[in-house]
Amino acid sequence: MTNEALKLKVATHISRVTPFGLASVAPGTAGAVFGLLLTVVAWRFGYLVYLITLTIVVFAGTWAIEVYEKHTGTHDDRKIVVDEVAGMMLSLAGWEHPTPLILILAFAAFRALDILKPWPISELDRRVGGGVGCMADDLAAGVFCIIFLEILRPFL
């Protein structure tokens, strides 16, 4: 196997978060569920582990998406779900011990923002290309989710 072939294989598995990106129904939702579970596990080891895990997902995911998109000639293919993993993880940045209600609210809010792409998320989706663009709109959805959850915090 050549270096290029190996690079593409690794990038494909990372960008698809294999097997989640290969789900026949709602691969983005499957990726977000994985992101939710990864967040809960990472937080159990503390903020530093959560932050390192999120950082690795964002940077490795951006690289992988870039490689995958260049090879396939696509942008934000539905099989690419590492961006949903990163966005979902970012959504829970302020919740070290999220309750089931917080997890449900974060998941629902993130998926709604990711699917509907309100402004300015839609601008990022349209104007920024490559791996950065694919990752950016989901991270923006994660930031808006953080704001939403912080507004609700006194009531939760």
SULKA-V671034 format. One record per backbone hydrogen bond with DSSP energy under -1.0 kcal/mol. NH is the residue of the N-H (numbers start at 0). CO is the residue of the C=O. E is the energy in kcal/mol with one decimal. If there is no record, write none. Layout:
[[NH;CO;E] [NH;CO;E]]
//
This chain:
[[5;1;-2.4] [6;2;-2.7] [7;3;-2.5] [8;4;-2.3] [9;5;-2.7] [10;6;-2.6] [11;7;-2.6] [12;8;-2.2] [13;9;-2.5] [14;10;-2.9] [15;11;-2.1] [17;12;-1.7] [19;16;-2.4] [20;15;-2.3] [21;18;-1.3] [22;19;-1.5] [29;25;-2.1] [30;26;-2.6] [31;27;-2.2] [32;28;-2.4] [33;29;-2.2] [34;30;-2.4] [35;31;-2.4] [36;32;-2.4] [37;33;-2.9] [38;34;-2.1] [39;35;-2.2] [40;36;-2.3] [41;37;-2.8] [42;38;-2.9] [43;39;-1.2] [44;41;-1.5] [45;42;-1.8] [49;45;-2.2] [50;46;-3.1] [51;47;-2.6] [52;48;-2.7] [53;49;-2.7] [54;50;-2.4] [55;51;-2.5] [56;52;-2.5] [57;53;-2.6] [58;54;-2.7] [59;55;-2.7] [60;56;-1.8] [61;57;-2.3] [62;58;-2.2] [63;59;-2.6] [64;60;-2.8] [65;61;-2.2] [66;62;-2.3] [67;63;-2.8] [68;64;-3.2] [69;65;-2.1] [70;66;-2.0] [71;67;-2.6] [72;68;-2.4] [79;76;-1.9] [80;14;-2.3] [81;14;-1.9] [84;80;-1.9] [85;81;-2.3] [86;82;-2.6] [87;83;-2.5] [88;84;-2.3] [89;85;-2.6] [90;86;-1.9] [92;89;-2.0] [94;91;-1.7] [102;98;-2.4] [103;99;-2.3] [104;100;-2.8] [105;101;-3.1] [106;102;-2.4] [107;103;-2.7] [108;104;-2.8] [109;105;-2.8] [110;106;-2.6] [111;107;-2.3] [112;108;-2.6] [113;109;-2.8] [114;110;-2.5] [115;111;-2.9] [116;112;-1.9] [120;117;-1.4] [121;117;-1.2] [123;119;-1.9] [124;120;-2.2] [125;121;-2.1] [126;122;-3.0] [127;123;-1.8] [132;128;-1.9] [133;129;-2.2] [134;130;-2.1] [135;131;-2.9] [136;132;-1.4] [138;134;-2.1] [139;135;-2.5] [140;136;-1.9] [141;137;-1.9] [142;138;-2.1] [143;139;-2.4] [144;140;-1.9] [145;141;-2.1] [146;142;-2.1] [147;143;-2.4] [148;144;-2.8] [149;145;-2.5] [150;146;-2.1] [151;147;-1.7] [152;148;-1.3] [154;151;-2.2] [155;152;-1.4]]
//
